[in-house]
């Protein structure tokens, strides 16, 4: 058994992509409370997936660069999600 299956997350993580890129269709973007006591963050809902993709500044700016700044126009657009790594607090961490 995978521990991630026993305790599923509401949010999509790099490990959920099983090391492979995935073509997905955006259903919408909404602000959601991701961490208690922190400001809401934009979350992308994806067609056929139960988990949402929480946007960080880098992912948000990357998507805005080719989909436009108005997230209301992103519905129905296809994007490719892929697992990679980024530096966070001096360490390499998995990310999308």
C-alpha positions in Angstrom: 0.0 0.0 0.0 1.2 3.5 -0.7 0.8 5.9 2.2 -0.4 8.6 -0.2 -3.4 6.3 -1.0 -4.2 5.9 2.7 -4.1 9.6 3.3 -5.1 11.3 0.0 -4.4 15.0 -0.4 -6.9 17.5 -1.7 -4.0 19.2 -3.6 -2.1 17.8 -6.5 1.6 17.1 -5.9 4.5 16.2 -8.1 4.4 12.6 -6.9 0.8 12.3 -8.2 2.2 12.6 -11.7 4.2 9.3 -11.4 7.2 10.9 -13.0 5.4 11.6 -16.3 4.0 14.7 -18.0 0.3 14.9 -18.1 -1.9 16.8 -20.5 -4.9 18.3 -18.6 -7.8 20.6 -19.3 -8.5 23.5 -16.9 -12.1 23.6 -15.6 -11.7 26.8 -13.6 -9.7 28.8 -11.1 -10.9 29.8 -7.7 -9.4 31.3 -4.5 -9.3 28.8 -1.7 -7.9 28.7 1.8 -5.0 26.3 1.5 -3.3 26.8 4.9 -5.1 27.9 8.0 -4.4 31.5 8.9 -2.9 32.3 5.5 -4.3 34.2 2.7 -6.3 32.3 0.1 -4.4 31.1 -3.0 -5.6 30.5 -6.6 -6.4 26.8 -7.2 -6.9 25.3 -10.6 -9.6 22.6 -11.0 -8.8 20.1 -13.7 -11.2 18.1 -15.8 -11.4 14.5 -14.6 -9.3 15.0 -11.5 -10.4 15.3 -7.9 -7.3 17.1 -6.7 -6.8 20.8 -7.4 -3.4 22.4 -8.4 -2.5 25.2 -5.9 -0.7 27.9 -7.9 2.4 29.5 -6.5 3.7 32.7 -7.9 6.0 31.0 -10.4 3.3 28.6 -11.8 0.8 31.4 -11.8 3.1 33.8 -13.7 4.1 31.0 -16.1 0.5 30.2 -17.0 -0.4 33.9 -17.2 2.5 34.3 -19.7 0.8 32.1 -22.3 -2.9 32.0 -21.2 -3.2 35.7 -20.2 -3.6 37.4 -16.9 -7.4 36.9 -16.6 -7.9 33.5 -15.0 -11.6 33.7 -16.0 -10.5 33.0 -19.6 -8.5 29.8 -18.7 -11.4 27.4 -18.6 -11.2 24.9 -21.4 -7.5 25.5 -22.0 -5.1 22.6 -22.1 -1.8 22.6 -20.3 0.9 20.0 -19.6 1.9 19.4 -16.0 5.2 17.8 -15.4 7.2 16.9 -12.3 10.4 18.8 -11.7 12.5 20.2 -8.9 13.0 23.7 -7.6 15.1 25.2 -4.8 13.2 26.0 -1.7 14.9 27.3 1.5 18.3 26.1 0.1 17.1 22.6 -0.8 15.9 20.9 -3.9 12.2 19.9 -3.6 9.8 18.1 -5.9 7.3 20.4 -7.6 5.0 20.7 -10.6 
